[in-house]
Amino acid sequence: MNDLPTDFDAVHKVASFPSIKPSVPERTIGKRREFRTIWISDVHLGTRGCNHELLIDFLDHTDSETMYLVGDIIDGWRLKKKVYWPPEHNDIVWRILKRAKRGTRIVYIPGNHDEMVRPFSGMNLGGVEIMRAAFHDTADGRRLMVLHGDEFDTIMLAHRWLAFVGDALYHVMMKLNNWVAGARKRLGLPYWSISKAAKHKVKNAVEFISKYEEVVARAAAERGVDGVVCGHIHTAEFRTFDHDGKQIEYWNDGDWVEGCNALVEHFDGTMEILHWPDEIARREAEQPAAAPSVPEAA
């Protein structure tokens, strides 16, 4: 507790970002897509794997009454090893804090990579509510438990050292992923994640994800809620599980490293997982083609 004031001052410095102009200006694009609630997680600011370009585009094109930051927003594990913080990562923080100033309720639920924020649970810093977990009531009356999800990761709980080894290997994969993404962009091809594709092909990874989803859904049922929203495993998904005759909803809002997904709630309570590269492609396809230029008369 003795070094809490130092940490507290550091967090307040982050909360001062709205007074600093972003390096990527917030775009005025007409009417934003409005939602009742937005959930995002696993942004991993402070790493090269963070897909800041797509996330900035998402934040500039959407708005909501409430936004949940469901953990691993900042990657403290990597920042302890090597400081990497480009201006675009400040821009993301700036946009989130500006939402809070505009009246959006921002709830930050720290995960395992940003566990250094957990001691501030119960505080409101810069308009951001920090909570260990939360409960969300949808517009149509469902009650959802919201938490990062590392609490149910057996590797994290029993073999923390193995989680750090896996994290190092994961970032090697992210470097390859960035190289492939950059090459595809230069060729005019849409975003595609090699790590995400590989994960879905590996049997053990698929089995781990499936078991994880079952465990998290069971925990939600035991707490008497209708469903759960989590992150952690970088796999956006919606499933239902039967628990003693009651259907429990499992929602994972994905990540902004591989999948670039967000979970949203519409104003009637309907929920949807957005894959933002697809949303960009759809938006660009709907834009009217530019009229051909007419050469001036000689």
Summary of the structure (lengths in Angstrom):
residues: 298
radius of gyration: 20.0
end to end distance: 79.1
largest distance: 81.2
contacts: 918
relative contact order: 0.15
helix: 42%
strand: 21%
